[in-house]
Amino acid sequence: MTKHSSHPEIIKRLKRAEGHLRGIVEMIEGERSCLDIAQQLHAVESAVRAAKKTLIHDHLDHCLDHAMGEPGQDGKAAAREFKEITKYL
C-alpha cells in the first residue's frame, strides 16, 4: 500500500474521533444522560464513516485506475479488488 494525499486528512479525522471517543467514555463514567452520550456516539460514527468513505474513494481513484491503465496489469484482479472494497461502503 502506498501513501495517498488523502491519508494525512484521514489520520487527522481518526485521531479527532479517537479523542472524542475517550470523551464519551468519560461521559459514561460521569453518568451523563443517555441522550447526550448517544448524540456523541453518533458524531463519532459519522466521523469514522466519513474517513472510511474518503479512504475507499481515494483507493478507487488512484490504485484501481492505475491498475486498470497499466500495460500488463490484470484487469480481472483489479475488478475483484473493486468488488471486495465496495462491500465496505
Secondary structure, DSSP 8 states (H G I E B T S, - for coil): ----TTHHHHHHHHHHHHHHHHHHHHHHHTT--HHHHHHHHHHHHHHHHHHHHHHHHHHIIIIIHHHHHSTT--HHHHHHHHHHHHTT-
